[in-house]
């Protein structure tokens, strides 16, 4: 079932949660209830739609900050996410703990770990309680910020 963005009218895949062009939330009827649906974003699509800078290139896994299109490569050791200026991914808002979460490499790939944050860390709108393996196109929420995981 194809759907259209309620803001711009652009056709969207039924698996999308957000419009690839403007980030608007997409809704779909599920029985008699309305629920959100998840949607993928690829780096090439993000560049094409203006969510990531033109000419953006990433070798390996990365996170894309949905609000700005900023790309954070995940190619080195643990990646710390938080409000501390020492964080690898600095998210400046009171909804983000100073040391909110981190991404670490394990034998199976990359996992997201909450570091005891006050507001929690979410993957695909589900609060994580333990290490959460990251998969292509997962949506992470840290405080008020939403990031999309690109496996590379």
C-alpha positions in Angstrom: 0.0 0.0 0.0 1.7 3.2 -1.2 1.1 6.4 0.8 1.7 10.1 0.3 3.4 12.6 2.6 0.6 14.8 4.2 2.9 17.8 3.9 4.4 17.7 0.4 2.3 14.9 -1.3 5.3 13.0 -2.4 4.6 9.2 -2.7 6.3 7.1 0.0 7.0 3.4 0.4 4.6 1.8 2.9 7.5 0.9 5.2 8.5 4.6 5.7 7.8 6.4 9.0 9.0 9.8 7.8 8.9 11.6 4.5 12.4 11.3 2.8 12.1 14.9 1.6 10.9 16.9 4.6 10.9 14.5 7.6 7.2 14.8 8.2 5.6 11.9 10.2 3.6 9.5 8.0 0.6 7.7 9.3 -1.1 4.6 8.1 -4.5 3.0 9.0 -4.0 -0.3 10.8 -7.5 -1.8 11.4 -9.4 0.7 13.3 -6.3 2.3 14.9 -3.7 4.7 13.5 -0.1 3.7 14.0 3.2 5.0 12.7 5.3 2.9 10.4 9.1 2.7 10.1 10.9 3.9 7.0 14.4 3.4 5.6 16.8 6.2 4.5 19.9 5.4 2.6 22.9 7.8 2.4 22.3 8.3 -1.3 18.6 9.1 -0.7 19.5 11.5 2.2 21.9 13.4 -0.1 19.3 13.4 -3.0 16.6 14.7 -0.6 18.8 17.4 1.0 18.9 15.7 4.4 22.7 15.2 4.0 25.2 17.5 2.4 25.8 17.2 -1.3 28.8 15.0 -2.1 28.5 13.3 1.3 30.6 10.1 1.4 30.9 7.6 4.2 33.0 4.5 4.2 31.5 2.1 6.6 28.7 2.6 9.2 27.4 6.1 10.1 24.6 8.0 11.8 22.7 10.8 10.1 21.1 13.4 12.3 17.7 13.8 10.8 17.2 17.5 11.8 20.4 18.7 10.1 21.7 15.9 7.9 25.0 15.9 9.8 26.8 12.6 9.3 28.8 10.9 12.1 31.0 8.0 10.8 31.2 5.1 13.2 34.5 3.7 12.0 36.7 4.1 15.1 36.4 2.6 18.7 33.6 3.4 21.0 31.5 6.4 20.0 30.2 8.4 22.9 26.9 10.3 22.5 25.9 13.1 24.9 25.6 16.7 26.0 29.3 16.7 27.2 31.5 18.7 24.8 33.9 15.8 25.1 31.3 13.5 23.4 32.1 12.1 19.9 28.5 13.0 19.0 27.7 16.2 20.9 23.9 16.9 21.1 23.3 20.2 22.9 19.9 20.0 24.6 18.8 19.4 28.2 16.9 16.3 27.1 20.3 14.6 26.5 22.4 13.4 29.4 26.0 14.5 29.6 27.0 10.9 28.9 23.8 9.5 27.4 24.8 6.5 25.3 27.6 4.9 23.3 28.0 2.7 20.3 30.5 -0.1 20.6 31.8 -2.7 18.2 31.2 -6.4 19.1 31.9 -9.5 17.2 28.4 -9.4 15.6 28.7 -5.7 14.6 27.7 -2.5 16.3 25.5 -2.2 19.4 23.9 0.8 21.1 24.3 1.0 24.9 22.4 3.4 27.2 24.7 4.8 29.9 22.0 5.3 32.6 20.5 8.4 30.9 17.6 10.1 32.6 15.3 10.1 29.5 16.4 6.8 28.0 17.7 5.8 24.6 15.4 4.4 21.9 15.7 2.3 18.8 12.8 2.3 16.5 10.7 3.9 19.2 11.4 1.2 21.7 13.4 2.0 24.9 16.5 -0.1 25.2 17.4 -1.8 28.5 20.5 -3.7 27.3 22.9 -3.6 24.4 20.9 -3.2 21.2 22.3 -4.5 17.9 22.1 -1.9 15.2 20.7 -2.8 11.8 20.5 -0.9 8.5 18.0 2.0 8.7 17.3 1.7 12.5 16.1 5.0 13.9 17.8 6.0 17.2 16.4 8.6 19.6 18.6 10.3 22.1 16.7 13.0 23.9 14.8 15.0 21.3 17.2 14.0 18.6 16.5 11.4 15.9 19.4 9.7 14.1 19.3 7.1 11.3 21.8 4.3 11.3 23.4 3.5 7.9 25.3 0.2 7.9 27.6 1.3 5.1 
